[in-house]
Amino acid sequence: MPGLFDSFTIKSITLRNRIGVSPMCQYVSNDGMATDWHLVHLGSRAVGGAGLIIAEATAVEPRGRISPTDAGLWSDEHIGPLARITSFISKHGSVPGLQLAHAGRKASAARPWEGDHSLKEEEGGWETVAPSALAFGDKLWKIPKEMTIQDIMDVQESFALAARRAWQAGYKWLELHAAHGYLCHSFYSPISNKRTDQYGGSLENRCRFTVETLARIRAVWPNELPLAVRISCSDWVEGGWTMDESIELARKLKDAGADLIDCSSGFGSPDHRKYPFGPGWQVHFSEAIRREVRIATASVGLITDPVQANEIISSGKADITLLGREMLRDPYWPHRAAKVLNVDLKSIAPAPYAHWI
């Protein structure tokens, strides 16, 4: 079995190792534009040795932003600043990836450090949309507009247009964000979808929006480049989305053109107290989907230790480990992991660093 520092090839792309940077919102964009912050934030992790670097949830339309300061790709004007970043990442040996997103009923919110609450119109907020007119709850009190069929088609077209722009900006890896209570997840989860048309009710119908959206993206995203989907494998609430349903969704996504399933969970409701947080608490999801669906998977969730990460790969529980908060604490975590696992550090460190260390 491969180890953490073995390469991984999917489609035409080869990652130099199985370490990826998970997409993490930075909330520093103006009208969706990438800034120097993004260049340094993402570029330093390329210098740090990660094989894959996935840029934060990037809205496909303005009303799909979580906050007014979210990243966006709804305009050709966004391409140039992103191309600067992908060029730097590629130059330093990492594969640049992007997560396309629509926040749905969790949109129009203040930044986390400013309250994380629904914004009123006078605070810069806007109308949100969702499969059903149900507020997320707690601090996100805003009741979304229930999407019409035309609304659904328009948003799916926005995903396709953004995917084409992502390719033009130099991204080599694309991920559809279909987790954490955002628009796609809110369609397939029974706790947020109460529709009675072809997009609600049965499992087949609730999955339809996400599967169709992926197919629209696949139609414009180059076939030789990887296309991933992040899903919430469980709602962790009674009557919510389950692991068994995730396996069925993953099969549908594979048939629609997905190359990898990024296995997260939860955050479709405001009650997080029942989550079994702990080291590797979501690894069993990636293991099950990899085994049952026979598709590549990424594992996330409190992966912090090099030995732990290596075991996830070497035991066949996932093909890639994605690190989030740990990469914020230490952009050079792969360097440290290489030392722990007795891997030649010069294989991942750039020349200006390698000759010193």
Secondary structure, 3 states (H helix, E strand, C coil): CCCCCCCEEECCEEECCCEEECCCCCCCCECCECCHHHHHHHHHHHHCCCCEEEEEEEECCHHHCCCCCCEECCCHHHHHHHHHHHHHHHHCCCEEEEEEECCHHHCCECCHHHCCCECCHHHCCCCCEECCCCCCECCECCCCEECCHHHHHHHHHHHHHHHHHHHHCCCCEEEEEECCCCHHHHHHCCCCCCCCCCCCCCHHHHHHHHHHHHHHHHHHCCCCCCEEEEEECCCCCCCCCCHHHHHHHHHHHHHCCCCEEEEECCCCCCCCCCCCCCCCCCHHHHHHHHHHHCCEEEECCCCCCHHHHHHHHHCCCCCEEEECHHHHHCCCHHHHHHHHCCCCHHHCCCHHHHCCC
